[in-house]
Amino acid sequence: MQVLDGRVPDRDPLPRYLAPVPKRIEDLGLRLVWLVVAINLAGTAFGFWYYRAQFAAEPAVMWPFVPDSPLATLLIACAFAAWRLGYDLPWLAALAFFGNVILGLWTPYTLLVFYETYTAQTHPLMFLFLFCSHLAMVVQALVLHRITDFPVWAAAVALAWYAIDLVVDFFVPVVGTYHHTAIPVARETEMGFGATALGAVAAGATLFTLLALFLALATRVKKLEARGTKP
């Protein structure tokens, strides 16, 4: 098992909005894939530690819906590892893509929505780490097109999971209270335009879920078009 492996899959001619990461950066990430996997596993471990208080407060049956970001980094670590080991698991790559796009954008969005509160409660270095590390999740998600074609059924699996997660996080908690990452103000706090704090973060999560779906299906269509196959 090599840390540096020159064998990487070809890059389809996707439009820039679907493949914004420069090819040389994609190639480097895929050649250093085991390092990428290790970094994501380290982030996963940190994330589970970060959520320790929320785990203690939530019913055990809902724990799978609590650590959203560390679950996303675990999924992408598994997706890249499976690819390097020769396994074709489109459902895993789709779950990793959705998770890293949604949470990679939602966390910086939430940090900015509650910027004054977070900066008053969080060390500047931790704030910067959370902001930048989550944006990095989006970058690595946008490399997954090199190892998967995002078949529709796989996108449906990912959408089903993250739609359920969206519902229990922000709309119908099912067991106990809402299971999203704790926000630093009361949920009913007015945020302007008639929105509450909960509504503001729910809106962001919903939009980012739709964005992930669009990007996955658009990638699928453009790959088929490039190969001369009808979608």
CORGI-V994915 format. One record per helix or strand. SS is the DSSP state (H for helix, E for strand). FROM is the first residue (numbers start at 0). TO is the last residue. Records with the same first field share a line. If there is no record, write none. Layout:
SS->FROM-TO, FROM-TO
//
This chain:
H->22-30, 32-49, 51-56, 59-64, 67-83, 89-112, 114-120, 123-140, 143-145, 151-169, 196-225
E->189-191, 194-195
//
